[in-house]
Amino acid sequence: MNEAKAVLAEDSAPAVVLCNVASLTPPGGSVLTTLRGLAGAFGGTPLLVLSDGEDADLPLEASRLGVRGCLPTSVGLAVAREALRLVAGGGTFFPSPFLHRLLQNREATEDDPPTPSGGAALTARQRGVLQRLREGKSNRVIAQELGISENTAKVHVRGILRALGASNRAEAVRKAWRLADPTAPQALSRDCGRDRD
């Protein structure tokens, strides 16, 4: 074992680092937060993360952070071996369902509502969810359209409510549009008078 450590310490950095981000995430913690902490931690060594598919945003965030690939735990050994070779050789590997979702997200951002100003910073995904809330869609329909789980859609809705200081979906939509365009009509819901300053 000491010999193996000596060989690794001498001069050979690994060609690629394969990391199961979920296993490094503390209970109740965020896989995405763990991923953000790992990105860049290995210097110039390419990072390939394992994904169990529960967090549909992991591949997207991984690609934004410069991670070279996302390998679903459901793939066979032959595919995993080829993905490692590809990434070690300078390529990238993301599963086709991720690429399909990425294309859907790009198309959906064209119809996103404007980003609210005044401190309510929403992610691109949250803006996509907000647009669908504006259309009156359920969490299930939102999840299907964005290629995410229904639980992930619920998490995004809660994040939107928190960011906008809203107590329900309708109020979130109203506040987002009012923040984006302060000259917009106030009569979008019956309770709009309660929020006037």
N, C-alpha and C positions, 0 to 999 in steps of 0.2 A: 504494500500500500504506500509506503514511504517512497518507493521507487516511482510509482505512478505520479505522486505529488511532485517529485523532483522533475520528472519529464515535463509535466504541464507547466511548472514554474519556470523551467529553463528558457524555452523560446517558442513554444507552440501555443498560440491562442487558439481556441476552438474556431472552426470554420463557421459555425452557426450555434446559437443558443436556442434550445427548445424549452419553453417554459409553460407550465400549467398555472396560469394566473389565478384561477379559482382556488387552487390549493394553497396559495400564498396569502389569500385574502382572509383576514380575521373574521370570526363569526359576527354577523350583523354589519360587516364592512361592505364597501363597494368594490366590485371587481374592476370597474373603470378607474377608480382612484388608485388601486394597486398597479394597474397597467400604466397609468401616468407616471407613477414612481419608478417603474422599471424601465420605461423608454429612455434610452440613452445611457443607462447604467452600465452597459457592457462596451462602452466606447464605440469603436467602429465595427464590432462584431455584429453581424445581422441577427435580429431577434425574430423568432417564429413562435407564436403563442398558440396554445391549445385552447379550444373553445368547445364547451359541451352543448352549445346552441341555446341555452336558457337566456343568455343576455344577447339579444339581437343587435345591440349597439356596439358590442365589442369589436367586431371586424372594422366597422366604420371608424371608431375612435382609434383603433390600432393603425389603420392606414393614415389617419391624420397625424399621428405621432411619429411616423416614419418606421413603424414596425414593418418588417419585410414580408410577413405572411401570417395567416390565421388558419390553423389546421383543426377541423372538426374532429372530436374524439371518435366519431362514428365511422371515419374512413378506415379502409383496410391498410395493412402493413405495406403493401406495394405502393399505394398512393402516398402514404406518409414518407416512405423512403425517397420517392421521386420529388416530393415537395422539399425535403431536406436538401437533396442534391441541387435542386433549382435555386433555392435561397442561398446556399453556400456558393453557388456559381455566379451570384450577383443578380439573380432574378427575384421575382416576387410570386407569392402563391396565396390567392384568396379563392374560396370555393365559389362555384357558379351561382348558388342562391344569393350569396352576398353581392356579387356583381349585378344580379338582377335587381336586388333591393336598392343598390346604389343608383342604378338608372332610374328606378321609380322615384327615388328621393330627389334626383336632379330635376325630373319632370315636375314633381310636386312643388318644388321650391318656386317655380315660376308663378304659381297661384297662391303662394304664402301671403298672409296678411302682412302689412308693414311691421317692421320691428318697432315695438313701443319704445318711446324715449322716457326719460325721467327715472332711470335706475332699474327698470324692469327688463333686465337682459334675459332673453330667451334663446335657447339653442335653436339650430336649424330644425332639429327634430321636433322640438316643442312648438315652433311656429307652424310646422306641418300639422301637428295635432290640433293646434288652435284653429287653423283654417277649417279643419273637419268639425270641430266643435261649433264653429260659426254656421256650418251647414246642418247642424243638428244631428250629427251622426253619433251612434252609440260607441262605447269602448270596443265592442266586438268588431264593428265595421271599420273603425279607425285602425285596429290591429291588422285586419285583413288587408286593407288598402296599403298600409305601410310595411307589411311583411314582418310585423313584430308580434309578440305574444300579447294576449289581452291584459295580463298583469303588467307588462311593460307600458302598455297604453295608459293604464290606471296610474302608474308611477309618473308618467309625463303629465297627465291631467293634474295630479296633486302638485307637481312642481310648478305648473302654470298658475294654479290658484294661489300658491304661496308667493310666487314672484310678483303677481299682480295684486296681492292683498284682497283676493276675491273669496267669497264664501260659497259660490256655486258656479257652474259652467256658464250660465247666461251672463252673470255679472263679470266673469273673466273676459268674455268676448266683448262686452260693452266697454269695460275698462281698457282693454287692449286697443280698441279702435279709438277711444277718446284720447288715450295717451299718444297714439300715432298721429291723430288729427284733432287737435283741441277745438277746431271750428266745427267738428261733426255735430249733427243734431243730438241733443241729449235724450230725446224721447224714445230710446230703443227698448226700454223696459219700464214697467210700472213703478219700480222702486228707485228710479234714477234720482229722485229728489232727495233721498236719504243720504246720498254720497256727495252732495254739493258742499263745497267748502265756503 
